[in-house]
Amino acid sequence: MDRPRILVVGAGFAGVGCVRRLERGLSPGEADITLVTPFAYQLYLPLLPQVASGVLTPQSIAVSLRRSSKYRTRIIPGGAIGVDLKSKVCVVRTITGDLVNEPYDYLVLAPGSVTRTFDIPGLTDHAIGMKTLAEAAYVRDHVISQLDLADASDDPAERASRLQFVVVGGGYAGTETAACLQLLTRNAVKRYPRLDPKLIKWHLIDIAPKLMPELGDKLGASAQEVLRKRGVEISLGVSIAKAGAEEVTFTDGRVIPTRTLIWTAGVAASPLIGTLGAETVRGRLAVTPEMSVPGQDGVFALGDAAAVPDLAKGEADAVCPPTAQHAMRQGKVVADNVIATLRGRPAKPYRHKDLGLVVDLGGTDAVSKPMGVELRGVPAQAVARGYHWSALRTNVAKVRVLTNWTLNALAGDDFVRTGFQYGRPARMRDFEYTDTYLTPEQVAEQVKGAGKD
């Protein structure tokens, strides 16, 4: 008999955690494991702001999937753009643009999320995201190029617009991005004697009334105070009304001359979920506590794209937040449940109590709340970096990150553009490929057409 085919979609925390557990829990002859991902690495997303600011190199947080001693998973280099649940086929667009129909017996959906956008004039044309490794590297090049171009310009208006930077989103990603990049420009401007440091202005805005409300009032206020002392202008209850190539209009009427708009205002489930025709909860795929899709035999979903019930909260409609902490643990539980289903055993529900939150503000500044204990400054920084370091999957990645941190602490920042900034400006859609997904009708047609060949 043919071995069962297990197809895992996505190589984030959830997908990789699942694959690694499957490799360890199944004998080589028990099942075939296939992973769909455009890149053969797991990206450690929480450290992207430190890549954008140059504290870490891109390679240090891109953990190779082929380093595992038990590695035997077949990797399809591409993205899943549609699923036909009835035919048990996943449609994959490879990195060469070819469409491949991949059949499965067991499907694990962990496609993650994409940057959430709104119908704001000019937003998708002019905003840069912070969701991928390429975006982080691009943002670093872009910010440094603004300093270079401002230094070379004799036009005061051009200088002013190039030296103002706007970050939208007061969550972890936006706050850490603004904090880390502000430190980069503050340190870099010392190397530009023609530039007045007072002209460099960072704006952090969010429509919510508080920064990072999950941290609580005291720690959120502490983070806000750190940024304000550094000169970051924080505007709450404010968003973007219109974005242009050289200016941004806030909803309170202010017009900010800027060439840099970084958008980090939340995430939405991968558009892949929309191709399934299945029930969703606030855009995320509805699943049981065991993370199986109701009414679909052998289909599981987890991570940012799934509304996994949060049993630890004890509330009927509570779902797990889209964090790495949950995704890593969900991956292991789903793998165990796939193995249990394959062997005819009962699946187990997912339950995990949140361990706390850490926010690295760069330098020696941080706020953390491990196990409910509020920390600030150096102790919080030690906890934040210790948590991230321990969560890195391989020893090679741990050595690289620790080396980068040490070198940055001793030698300071580097201000070299690496070549990602060239030609026409790149924006969110250029990095996240959100326009490549099929409709349910197109998926059915693709599967049916391939069956006739």
Backbone hydrogen bonds in HBPLUS format (Angstrom, degrees):
<---DONOR---> <-ACCEPTOR-->    atom                        ^
c    i                          cat <-CA-CA->   ^        H-A-AA   ^      H-
h    n   atom  resd res      DA  || num        DHA   H-A  angle D-A-AA Bond
n    s   type  num  typ     dist DA aas  dist angle  dist       angle   num
A0032-ASP N   A0004-PRO O   2.90 MM  28  6.23 167.1  1.92 168.0 172.4     1
A0105-ASP N   A0005-ARG O   2.86 MM 100  5.08 166.1  1.88 142.9 144.3     2
A0106-TYR N   A0005-ARG O   2.98 MM 101  6.28 159.0  2.03 159.0 157.9     3
A0006-ILE N   A0032-ASP O   2.81 MM  26  6.01 178.6  1.81 176.6 176.9     4
A0034-THR N   A0006-ILE O   2.89 MM  28  6.23 156.0  1.94 166.9 173.1     5
A0007-LEU N   A0106-TYR O   2.82 MM  99  6.20 168.3  1.84 165.5 166.3     6
A0108-VAL N   A0007-LEU O   2.82 MM 101  6.16 163.1  1.85 163.4 164.8     7
A0008-VAL N   A0034-THR O   2.80 MM  26  6.12 170.2  1.81 165.3 168.5     8
A0036-VAL N   A0008-VAL O   2.88 MM  28  6.32 158.5  1.93 162.5 169.4     9
A0009-VAL N   A0108-VAL O   2.88 MM  99  6.20 166.6  1.90 176.4 177.0    10
A0110-ALA N   A0009-VAL O   2.83 MM 101  5.42 142.2  1.98 144.8 157.2    11
A0010-GLY N   A0036-VAL O   2.99 MM  26  5.91 165.9  2.01 157.6 162.3    12
A0016-VAL N   A0012-GLY O   3.00 MM   4  5.92 168.4  2.02 153.5 157.2    13
A0017-GLY N   A0013-PHE O   3.07 MM   4  5.87 151.7  2.15 133.7 142.4    14
A0018-CYS N   A0014-ALA O   3.01 MM   4  6.17 150.2  2.10 145.1 153.0    15
A0019-VAL N   A0015-GLY O   2.97 MM   4  6.24 165.0  2.00 151.4 155.0    16
A0020-ARG N   A0016-VAL O   2.93 MM   4  6.04 171.4  1.93 156.8 158.8    17
A0021-ARG N   A0017-GLY O   3.22 MM   4  6.26 153.8  2.30 136.5 143.4    18
A0022-LEU N   A0018-CYS O   2.91 MM   4  6.15 155.1  1.97 152.4 159.9    19
A0023-GLU N   A0019-VAL O   2.91 MM   4  6.15 158.9  1.95 153.7 158.9    20
A0024-ARG N   A0020-ARG O   3.19 MM   4  6.41 145.0  2.32 138.2 146.8    21
A0025-GLY N   A0021-ARG O   2.84 MM   4  5.95 145.0  1.96 145.6 156.0    22
A0026-LEU N   A0022-LEU O   2.96 MM   4  5.75 144.7  2.09 150.9 153.9    23
A0030-GLU N   A0027-SER O   2.92 MM   3  5.26 166.8  1.94 121.8 125.9    24
A0074-ARG N   A0033-ILE O   3.06 MM  41  6.36 164.2  2.08 158.4 153.7    25
A0035-LEU N   A0074-ARG O   2.78 MM  39  6.17 159.8  1.82 163.3 169.5    26
A0076-ILE N   A0035-LEU O   2.84 MM  41  6.16 164.9  1.86 159.6 164.3    27
A0037-THR N   A0076-ILE O   3.19 MM  39  6.35 164.8  2.21 157.2 161.2    28
A0078-GLY N   A0037-THR O   3.09 MM  41  5.22 140.4  2.26  95.9 102.3    29
A0065-LEU N   A0040-ALA O   3.10 MM  25  5.59 164.0  2.13 134.0 131.1    30
A0042-GLN N   A0063-VAL O   2.78 MM  21  5.04 159.6  1.82 141.3 144.6    31
A0063-VAL N   A0042-GLN O   2.91 MM  21  5.04 156.5  1.96 152.0 144.1    32
A0045-LEU N   A0043-LEU O   3.09 MM   2  5.58 121.2  2.46 106.4  90.4    33
A0044-TYR N   A0061-ILE O   2.95 MM  17  5.28 159.0  2.00 152.8 158.9    34
A0047-LEU N   A0044-TYR O   3.22 MM   3  6.18 161.0  2.26 128.0 132.6    35
A0048-LEU N   A0045-LEU O   2.92 MM   3  5.42 169.4  1.94 129.4 129.4    36
A0050-GLN N   A0047-LEU O   3.04 MM   3  5.44 132.6  2.27 108.4 120.8    37
A0051-VAL N   A0048-LEU O   2.92 MM   3  5.03 132.6  2.15 102.0 115.9    38
A0052-ALA N   A0048-LEU O   2.91 MM   4  6.26 160.0  1.95 158.7 164.5    39
A0053-SER N   A0049-PRO O   3.02 MM   4  6.20 139.9  2.18 135.3 145.4    40
A0055-VAL N   A0050-GLN O   2.86 MM   5  5.13 121.9  2.20 152.7 165.2    41
A0056-LEU N   A0050-GLN O   3.04 MM   6  5.57 163.1  2.07 124.5 124.9    42
A0054-GLY N   A0051-VAL O   3.06 MM   3  4.99 151.9  2.14  99.1 108.0    43
A0060-SER N   A0057-THR O   3.09 MM   3  5.49 139.1  2.26 109.2 120.0    44
A0061-ILE N   A0058-PRO O   3.33 MM   3  5.99 153.6  2.40 115.4 120.9    45
A0062-ALA N   A0059-GLN O   3.31 MM   3  5.08 159.5  2.35  98.2 104.3    46
A0071-TYR N   A0068-SER O   3.13 MM   3  4.96 162.1  2.16 107.7 108.2    47
A0078-GLY N   A0076-ILE O   2.95 MM   2  5.92 110.6  2.45 117.4 101.4    48
A0095-ILE N   A0077-PRO O   2.96 MM  18  6.05 142.2  2.11 154.2 146.0    49
A0079-GLY N   A0093-ARG O   2.97 MM  14  5.45 155.3  2.03 147.3 146.0    50
A0093-ARG N   A0079-GLY O   2.91 MM  14  5.45 166.1  1.93 160.8 157.1    51
A0081-ILE N   A0091-VAL O   2.90 MM  10  5.86 160.7  1.93 155.9 162.4    52
A0438-LEU N   A0081-ILE O   3.03 MM 357  5.85 175.0  2.04 150.5 151.9    53
A0091-VAL N   A0082-GLY O   2.76 MM   9  5.10 163.8  1.79 149.0 154.0    54
A0084-ASP N   A0089-VAL O   2.83 MM   5  5.30 172.4  1.84 169.5 171.0    55
A0088-LYS N   A0084-ASP O   2.87 MM   4  5.78 121.6  2.22 142.2 159.0    56
A0089-VAL N   A0084-ASP O   3.19 MM   5  5.30 160.3  2.23 139.2 145.0    57
A0104-TYR N   A0088-LYS O   3.15 MM  16  5.76 148.1  2.25 147.8 146.5    58
A0090-CYS N   A0102-GLU O   2.85 MM  12  5.07 168.7  1.86 137.0 140.5    59
A0102-GLU N   A0090-CYS O   2.76 MM  12  5.07 178.1  1.76 156.1 155.7    60
A0092-VAL N   A0100-VAL O   2.76 MM   8  5.04 169.6  1.77 155.0 158.8    61
A0100-VAL N   A0092-VAL O   2.74 MM   8  5.04 158.6  1.79 150.6 158.0    62
A0094-THR N   A0098-ASP O   2.84 MM   4  5.36 156.0  1.90 158.8 161.7    63
A0097-GLY N   A0094-THR O   2.88 MM   3  5.22 163.4  1.91 114.2 119.4    64
A0107-LEU N   A0298-GLY O   2.86 MM 191  6.26 158.9  1.91 155.5 162.3    65
A0300-PHE N   A0107-LEU O   2.78 MM 193  6.12 164.1  1.80 163.8 169.5    66
A0109-LEU N   A0300-PHE O   2.77 MM 191  6.08 171.1  1.78 146.3 148.5    67
A0302-LEU N   A0109-LEU O   3.10 MM 193  6.48 153.5  2.17 167.8 165.4    68
A0270-SER N   A0112-GLY O   3.04 MM 158  5.78 147.6  2.14 148.3 138.2    69
A0114-VAL N   A0268-ALA O   2.80 MM 154  5.46 157.9  1.85 159.4 166.3    70
A0268-ALA N   A0114-VAL O   2.83 MM 154  5.46 158.3  1.88 156.9 163.8    71
A0116-ARG N   A0266-GLY O   3.07 MM 150  5.49 173.5  2.07 124.5 124.9    72
A0120-ILE N   A0118-PHE O   2.77 MM   2  5.55 133.7  1.99 109.2  94.2    73
A0123-LEU N   A0120-ILE O   3.05 MM   3  5.53 169.6  2.06 138.9 140.3    74
A0243-ALA N   A0121-PRO O   2.91 MM 122  6.25 163.5  1.93 158.9 164.3    75
A0126-HIS N   A0122-GLY O   3.07 MM   4  6.03 135.1  2.28 148.6 157.7    76
A0126-HIS N   A0123-LEU O   3.22 MM   3  5.51 139.1  2.40 103.5 113.8    77
A0127-ALA N   A0123-LEU O   2.85 MM   4  5.49 148.4  1.95 161.5 162.8    78
A0128-ILE N   A0261-LEU O   2.82 MM 133  6.18 157.8  1.87 158.9 166.6    79
A0263-TRP N   A0128-ILE O   2.75 MM 135  5.89 159.3  1.79 154.1 161.4    80
A0136-ALA N   A0132-THR O   3.12 MM   4  6.46 158.5  2.17 148.8 153.8    81
A0137-ALA N   A0133-LEU O   3.05 MM   4  6.33 164.2  2.08 152.9 156.6    82
A0138-TYR N   A0134-ALA O   2.85 MM   4  5.95 152.0  1.92 143.0 151.9    83
A0139-VAL N   A0135-GLU O   2.75 MM   4  5.93 161.1  1.78 154.3 158.9    84
A0140-ARG N   A0136-ALA O   3.14 MM   4  6.39 159.9  2.18 146.0 150.5    85
A0141-ASP N   A0137-ALA O   3.18 MM   4  6.46 167.1  2.19 148.0 150.8    86
A0142-HIS N   A0138-TYR O   2.80 MM   4  6.02 161.9  1.83 156.1 162.0    87
A0143-VAL N   A0139-VAL O   2.88 MM   4  6.07 166.4  1.89 157.1 159.3    88
A0144-ILE N   A0140-ARG O   3.08 MM   4  6.28 171.2  2.09 155.2 157.7    89
A0145-SER N   A0141-ASP O   2.85 MM   4  5.96 151.8  1.93 146.3 155.1    90
A0146-GLN N   A0142-HIS O   3.03 MM   4  6.32 140.5  2.19 143.8 153.6    91
A0146-GLN N   A0143-VAL O   3.17 MM   3  5.21 126.8  2.46  94.6 108.0    92
A0147-LEU N   A0143-VAL O   3.35 MM   4  6.78 148.3  2.46 143.5 150.9    93
A0147-LEU N   A0144-ILE O   3.12 MM   3  5.20 120.6  2.49  96.7 110.8    94
A0148-ASP N   A0144-ILE O   2.99 MM   4  6.36 159.8  2.04 150.7 156.5    95
A0149-LEU N   A0145-SER O   2.83 MM   4  6.00 165.6  1.85 151.7 155.1    96
A0150-ALA N   A0146-GLN O   2.90 MM   4  5.92 153.9  1.97 140.3 148.0    97
A0151-ASP N   A0147-LEU O   2.92 MM   4  6.01 155.3  1.98 145.9 152.7    98
A0152-ALA N   A0148-ASP O   3.09 MM   4  6.32 142.7  2.23 140.1 150.0    99
A0153-SER N   A0149-LEU O   3.06 MM   4  6.13 125.0  2.37 137.0 150.2   100
A0153-SER N   A0150-ALA O   3.27 MM   3  5.14 140.2  2.44  93.3 104.3   101
A0159-ARG N   A0155-ASP O   2.98 MM   4  6.26 163.6  2.01 158.8 163.9   102
A0160-ALA N   A0156-PRO O   2.96 MM   4  6.15 161.1  1.99 148.6 153.3   103
A0161-SER N   A0157-ALA O   3.11 MM   4  6.35 158.1  2.16 147.0 151.9   104
A0162-ARG N   A0158-GLU O   2.97 MM   4  6.15 154.9  2.03 152.5 159.4   105
A0163-LEU N   A0159-ARG O   3.04 MM   4  6.13 134.3  2.25 146.1 157.5   106
A0201-LYS N   A0163-LEU O   2.95 MM  38  6.45 157.3  2.00 154.5 160.9   107
A0165-PHE N   A0201-LYS O   2.87 MM  36  6.28 158.1  1.92 163.1 170.5   108
A0203-HIS N   A0165-PHE O   2.80 MM  38  6.13 154.8  1.86 160.9 169.4   109
A0166-VAL N   A0260-THR O   3.05 MM  94  6.16 165.5  2.07 151.4 156.1   110
A0262-ILE N   A0166-VAL O   2.83 MM  96  6.19 171.3  1.84 164.7 166.8   111
A0167-VAL N   A0203-HIS O   2.77 MM  36  6.06 164.1  1.80 163.9 169.2   112
A0205-ILE N   A0167-VAL O   3.00 MM  38  6.47 161.0  2.03 162.6 168.8   113
A0168-VAL N   A0262-ILE O   2.83 MM  94  6.23 164.5  1.85 168.8 173.9   114
A0264-THR N   A0168-VAL O   2.76 MM  96  5.72 159.0  1.80 159.7 167.1   115
A0169-GLY N   A0205-ILE O   2.82 MM  36  6.08 174.9  1.82 173.9 175.5   116
A0212-MET N   A0170-GLY O   3.03 MM  42  6.12 155.8  2.09 149.9 157.7   117
A0175-THR N   A0171-GLY O   2.98 MM   4  5.93 163.4  2.01 148.6 154.1   118
A0176-GLU N   A0172-TYR O   2.92 MM   4  5.89 168.1  1.93 152.0 156.0   119
A0177-THR N   A0173-ALA O   2.92 MM   4  5.92 152.2  2.00 141.5 150.1   120
A0178-ALA N   A0174-GLY O   2.93 MM   4  6.06 170.2  1.94 151.9 154.3   121
A0179-ALA N   A0175-THR O   2.97 MM   4  6.07 159.9  2.01 145.1 151.5   122
A0180-CYS N   A0176-GLU O   2.88 MM   4  5.94 169.6  1.89 149.9 152.9   123
A0181-LEU N   A0177-THR O   2.98 MM   4  5.97 166.5  2.00 151.4 155.9   124
A0182-GLN N   A0178-ALA O   2.95 MM   4  5.84 146.9  2.06 138.7 147.8   125
A0183-LEU N   A0179-ALA O   3.25 MM   4  6.47 153.4  2.32 141.6 147.6   126
A0184-LEU N   A0180-CYS O   3.11 MM   4  6.42 150.4  2.20 139.6 148.0   127
A0185-THR N   A0181-LEU O   2.99 MM   4  6.30 165.6  2.01 155.2 156.0   128
A0186-ARG N   A0182-GLN O   2.94 MM   4  6.06 155.1  2.00 145.7 153.5   129
A0187-ASN N   A0183-LEU O   3.00 MM   4  6.13 159.4  2.04 149.7 154.0   130
A0188-ALA N   A0184-LEU O   2.81 MM   4  5.92 152.1  1.89 147.4 156.8   131
A0189-VAL N   A0185-THR O   2.98 MM   4  5.89 158.3  2.03 145.5 148.8   132
A0191-ARG N   A0188-ALA O   2.80 MM   3  5.64 162.4  1.83 127.5 133.1   133
A0192-TYR N   A0189-VAL O   2.99 MM   3  5.03 162.8  2.02 107.9 111.8   134
A0195-LEU N   A0192-TYR O   3.03 MM   3  5.61 164.3  2.05 121.1 126.2   135
A0199-LEU N   A0196-ASP O   2.87 MM   3  5.64 163.5  1.90 126.5 131.8   136
A0200-ILE N   A0197-PRO O   3.19 MM   3  5.63 153.0  2.27 109.0 116.2   137
A0233-GLU N   A0202-TRP O   2.84 MM  31  6.16 162.1  1.88 169.8 164.0   138
A0204-LEU N   A0233-GLU O   2.91 MM  29  6.19 162.1  1.94 151.3 155.6   139
A0235-SER N   A0204-LEU O   2.93 MM  31  6.32 159.5  1.97 152.4 158.3   140
A0206-ASP N   A0235-SER O   3.06 MM  29  6.61 146.7  2.18 157.3 163.3   141
A0237-GLY N   A0206-ASP O   2.72 MM  31  5.96 122.6  2.04 145.9 157.8   142
A0238-VAL N   A0206-ASP O   3.07 MM  32  5.50 150.8  2.16 123.4 119.8   143
A0237-GLY N   A0208-ALA O   3.09 MM  29  5.20 134.7  2.30 132.4 131.5   144
A0215-LEU N   A0212-MET O   3.01 MM   3  5.87 163.1  2.04 127.4 131.6   145
A0216-GLY N   A0213-PRO O   3.08 MM   3  5.44 153.1  2.15 109.5 117.4   146
A0220-GLY N   A0216-GLY O   3.02 MM   4  5.93 156.5  2.08 150.2 157.8   147
A0221-ALA N   A0217-ASP O   2.94 MM   4  5.97 153.8  2.01 141.9 149.0   148
A0222-SER N   A0218-LYS O   2.94 MM   4  6.19 144.9  2.06 140.3 150.7   149
A0223-ALA N   A0219-LEU O   2.93 MM   4  6.22 160.3  1.97 152.7 156.1   150
A0224-GLN N   A0220-GLY O   3.03 MM   4  6.22 156.7  2.08 143.3 150.3   151
A0225-GLU N   A0221-ALA O   2.89 MM   4  6.09 150.8  1.97 144.3 152.0   152
A0226-VAL N   A0222-SER O   3.00 MM   4  6.28 156.5  2.05 150.1 155.8   153
A0227-LEU N   A0223-ALA O   3.14 MM   4  6.42 164.9  2.16 151.6 154.4   154
A0228-ARG N   A0224-GLN O   2.98 MM   4  6.19 158.3  2.03 147.7 154.3   155
A0229-LYS N   A0225-GLU O   2.95 MM   4  6.09 154.8  2.01 149.5 155.5   156
A0230-ARG N   A0226-VAL O   3.25 MM   4  6.52 138.4  2.43 138.4 149.0   157
A0230-ARG N   A0227-LEU O   3.11 MM   3  5.14 127.8  2.40  94.3 108.1   158
A0232-VAL N   A0227-LEU O   2.98 MM   5  5.34 156.4  2.03 153.1 145.5   159
A0231-GLY N   A0228-ARG O   3.00 MM   3  4.98 148.1  2.10  97.9 108.1   160
A0251-THR N   A0239-SER O   2.91 MM  12  5.49 149.0  2.00 141.6 141.9   161
A0241-ALA N   A0249-THR O   2.75 MM   8  5.49 165.8  1.77 152.1 156.1   162
A0242-LYS N   A0249-THR O   3.30 MM   7  5.10 155.7  2.36 137.0 137.0   163
A0249-THR N   A0242-LYS O   2.84 MM   7  5.10 174.5  1.84 158.1 159.8   164
A0244-GLY N   A0247-GLU O   2.82 MM   3  5.19 142.4  1.96 165.1 176.9   165
A0258-THR N   A0246-GLU O   3.00 MM  12  5.21 138.4  2.17 106.8 117.6   166
A0248-VAL N   A0256-ILE O   2.87 MM   8  5.24 153.3  1.94 141.5 149.9   167
A0256-ILE N   A0248-VAL O   2.80 MM   8  5.24 165.9  1.82 162.8 161.0   168
A0250-PHE N   A0254-ARG O   2.79 MM   4  5.26 164.1  1.81 160.9 165.5   169
A0253-GLY N   A0250-PHE O   3.03 MM   3  5.44 158.4  2.08 114.8 117.6   170
A0266-GLY N   A0264-THR O   2.87 MM   2  5.74 140.3  2.03 102.1  91.6   171
A0273-ILE N   A0270-SER O   3.07 MM   3  6.04 158.3  2.12 129.6 131.6   172
A0274-GLY N   A0271-PRO O   3.03 MM   3  5.44 137.7  2.21 108.6 119.2   173
A0275-THR N   A0272-LEU O   2.99 MM   3  5.48 158.8  2.03 113.6 120.4   174
A0276-LEU N   A0273-ILE O   3.30 MM   3  5.72 166.5  2.32 112.8 116.8   175
A0286-ALA N   A0279-GLU O   2.99 MM   7  5.69 176.7  1.99 138.5 138.5   176
A0281-VAL N   A0284-ARG O   2.60 MM   3  5.13 159.0  1.64 153.8 160.4   177
A0284-ARG N   A0281-VAL O   2.99 MM   3  5.13 165.1  2.02 114.4 116.1   178
A0285-LEU N   A0305-ALA O   2.82 MM  20  6.16 156.4  1.87 155.0 146.8   179
A0307-ALA N   A0285-LEU O   2.82 MM  22  5.67 170.2  1.83 141.9 143.6   180
A0288-THR N   A0292-SER O   2.99 MM   4  5.50 157.4  2.04 150.4 156.8   181
A0291-MET N   A0288-THR O   2.76 MM   3  4.93 158.1  1.80 114.3 120.0   182
A0350-TYR N   A0289-PRO O   2.80 MM  61  5.75 157.6  1.85 143.8 144.1   183
A0301-ALA N   A0291-MET O   2.97 MM  10  5.71 152.9  2.04 149.6 157.8   184
A0293-VAL N   A0299-VAL O   2.86 MM   6  5.68 163.2  1.89 148.5 148.9   185
A0296-GLN N   A0293-VAL O   3.08 MM   3  5.62 154.6  2.14 145.2 143.2   186
A0306-ALA N   A0303-GLY O   3.20 MM   3  5.70 166.4  2.22 117.1 121.3   187
A0320-CYS N   A0308-VAL O   2.80 MM  12  5.63 158.9  1.84 164.0 170.1   188
A0310-ASP N   A0318-ALA O   2.87 MM   8  5.34 170.0  1.88 122.6 125.4   189
A0313-LYS N   A0310-ASP O   3.25 MM   3  5.86 152.7  2.33 113.6 120.0   190
A0314-GLY N   A0311-LEU O   3.19 MM   3  5.35 140.0  2.35 101.1 111.9   191
A0318-ALA N   A0315-GLU O   3.31 MM   3  5.32 166.4  2.33 106.9 110.9   192
A0323-THR N   A0321-PRO O   2.83 MM   2  5.68 131.8  2.07 111.5  96.3   193
A0327-ALA N   A0323-THR O   3.05 MM   4  6.29 169.4  2.07 152.4 155.9   194
A0328-MET N   A0324-ALA O   2.97 MM   4  5.99 171.2  1.97 156.9 157.1   195
A0330-GLN N   A0326-HIS O   2.78 MM   4  5.94 157.1  1.83 159.9 167.8   196
A0331-GLY N   A0327-ALA O   3.00 MM   4  6.13 152.3  2.08 148.0 154.1   197
A0333-VAL N   A0329-ARG O   3.23 MM   4  6.53 161.2  2.27 148.6 153.5   198
A0334-VAL N   A0330-GLN O   2.87 MM   4  6.04 166.4  1.89 159.5 162.8   199
A0335-ALA N   A0331-GLY O   3.09 MM   4  6.21 160.0  2.14 141.6 147.2   200
A0336-ASP N   A0332-LYS O   3.03 MM   4  6.30 158.1  2.08 145.4 151.2   201
A0337-ASN N   A0333-VAL O   2.87 MM   4  6.15 149.1  1.97 145.6 155.0   202
A0337-ASN N   A0334-VAL O   3.02 MM   3  4.89 113.2  2.49  90.6 107.2   203
A0338-VAL N   A0334-VAL O   2.77 MM   4  6.05 150.2  1.85 154.7 163.0   204
A0339-ILE N   A0335-ALA O   3.00 MM   4  6.24 165.5  2.03 151.4 154.9   205
A0340-ALA N   A0336-ASP O   2.85 MM   4  6.04 153.9  1.92 141.9 150.1   206
A0341-THR N   A0337-ASN O   2.86 MM   4  5.98 160.6  1.89 143.7 148.8   207
A0342-LEU N   A0338-VAL O   2.89 MM   4  6.08 159.3  1.93 148.7 154.9   208
A0343-ARG N   A0339-ILE O   2.98 MM   4  6.16 142.8  2.13 143.1 152.7   209
A0345-ARG N   A0340-ALA O   2.65 MM   5  4.66 169.8  1.66 148.0 144.9   210
A0344-GLY N   A0341-THR O   3.15 MM   3  5.01 161.0  2.19 100.2 105.7   211
A0371-MET N   A0355-LEU O   2.73 MM  16  5.21 169.7  1.74 140.6 143.4   212
A0369-LYS N   A0357-LEU O   2.67 MM  12  5.14 158.2  1.72 165.4 165.8   213
A0359-VAL N   A0367-VAL O   2.86 MM   8  5.36 146.2  1.97 158.6 169.8   214
A0367-VAL N   A0359-VAL O   3.05 MM   8  5.36 157.1  2.11 149.1 156.4   215
A0361-LEU N   A0365-ASP O   3.00 MM   4  5.17 145.8  2.12 131.6 136.7   216
A0365-ASP N   A0362-GLY O   3.06 MM   3  5.66 157.8  2.11 138.0 140.0   217
A0377-GLY N   A0366-ALA O   3.03 MM  11  5.21 126.3  2.33 158.8 151.2   218
A0368-SER N   A0375-LEU O   3.11 MM   7  5.13 163.0  2.14 131.2 134.7   219
A0375-LEU N   A0368-SER O   2.87 MM   7  5.13 159.7  1.91 157.1 155.2   220
A0373-VAL N   A0370-PRO O   2.92 MM   3  5.43 170.1  1.93 123.8 126.3   221
A0381-GLN N   A0377-GLY O   2.86 MM   4  6.13 149.3  1.95 149.9 160.2   222
A0382-ALA N   A0378-VAL O   2.85 MM   4  6.09 157.6  1.90 156.5 161.6   223
A0383-VAL N   A0379-PRO O   3.07 MM   4  6.33 156.8  2.12 145.3 151.1   224
A0384-ALA N   A0380-ALA O   2.87 MM   4  6.05 163.1  1.89 149.4 154.4   225
A0385-ARG N   A0381-GLN O   2.91 MM   4  6.05 176.3  1.91 155.1 156.4   226
A0386-GLY N   A0382-ALA O   2.88 MM   4  5.77 147.2  1.99 136.2 146.7   227
A0387-TYR N   A0383-VAL O   2.86 MM   4  5.95 154.1  1.93 146.2 152.6   228
A0388-HIS N   A0384-ALA O   3.05 MM   4  6.33 170.4  2.06 151.9 154.1   229
A0389-TRP N   A0385-ARG O   2.87 MM   4  5.89 162.8  1.90 146.4 152.0   230
A0390-SER N   A0386-GLY O   3.02 MM   4  6.07 161.1  2.06 143.2 148.2   231
A0391-ALA N   A0387-TYR O   3.04 MM   4  6.19 139.2  2.21 144.0 155.2   232
A0391-ALA N   A0388-HIS O   3.16 MM   3  5.12 127.0  2.46  93.4 107.3   233
A0392-LEU N   A0389-TRP O   3.33 MM   3  5.53 152.3  2.41 101.9 109.5   234
A0398-LYS N   A0394-THR O   3.12 MM   4  6.44 155.8  2.18 144.1 151.1   235
A0399-VAL N   A0395-ASN O   2.93 MM   4  6.16 156.9  1.98 150.0 155.2   236
A0400-ARG N   A0396-VAL O   2.98 MM   4  6.24 162.2  2.02 151.0 155.9   237
A0401-VAL N   A0397-ALA O   2.95 MM   4  6.13 169.6  1.96 154.9 157.3   238
A0402-LEU N   A0398-LYS O   2.98 MM   4  6.05 167.0  2.00 147.9 152.2   239
A0403-THR N   A0399-VAL O   2.89 MM   4  5.96 155.6  1.95 146.4 153.5   240
A0404-ASN N   A0400-ARG O   2.91 MM   4  6.14 158.9  1.95 149.4 155.2   241
A0405-TRP N   A0401-VAL O   2.92 MM   4  6.18 164.7  1.94 155.9 159.6   242
A0406-THR N   A0402-LEU O   2.98 MM   4  6.13 161.7  2.02 146.3 151.4   243
A0407-LEU N   A0403-THR O   2.87 MM   4  6.03 167.3  1.88 154.0 157.6   244
A0408-ASN N   A0404-ASN O   2.91 MM   4  6.03 160.8  1.95 150.8 156.2   245
A0409-ALA N   A0405-TRP O   2.96 MM   4  6.13 153.9  2.02 145.6 152.8   246
A0410-LEU N   A0406-THR O   3.01 MM   4  6.24 149.4  2.10 148.2 156.2   247
A0411-ALA N   A0407-LEU O   2.76 MM   4  5.71 167.5  1.78 154.4 158.8   248
A0412-GLY N   A0408-ASN O   2.84 MM   4  4.69 138.8  2.01 121.9 129.9   249
A0430-ASP N   A0427-ARG O   2.87 MM   3  5.47 140.2  2.03 118.3 130.0   250
A0431-PHE N   A0428-MET O   3.01 MM   3  5.46 148.0  2.11 111.9 121.0   251
A0432-GLU N   A0428-MET O   3.03 MM   4  6.17 159.1  2.07 162.9 169.5   252
A0442-GLN N   A0439-THR O   3.02 MM   3  5.09 115.3  2.46  99.1 114.8   253
A0443-VAL N   A0439-THR O   2.90 MM   4  6.22 153.7  1.97 157.6 165.7   254
A0444-ALA N   A0440-PRO O   3.07 MM   4  6.31 164.0  2.10 147.4 150.6   255
A0445-GLU N   A0441-GLU O   3.00 MM   4  6.22 154.9  2.07 144.6 151.8   256
A0446-GLN N   A0442-GLN O   2.88 MM   4  6.03 156.5  1.93 146.1 152.2   257
A0447-VAL N   A0443-VAL O   2.96 MM   4  6.20 163.4  1.99 156.2 160.1   258
A0448-LYS N   A0444-ALA O   2.91 MM   4  5.97 161.8  1.94 146.0 151.8   259
A0449-GLY N   A0445-GLU O   2.81 MM   4  5.84 157.8  1.85 145.2 151.9   260
A0450-ALA N   A0446-GLN O   3.08 MM   4  6.18 153.9  2.15 142.2 148.5   261
A0451-GLY N   A0447-VAL O   3.16 MM   4  6.34 142.9  2.30 139.3 148.9   262
A0452-LYS N   A0449-GLY O   3.26 MM   3  5.41 142.9  2.40  98.5 108.3   263
A0453-ASP N   A0450-ALA O   3.22 MM   3  5.33 141.1  2.38  98.5 109.0   264
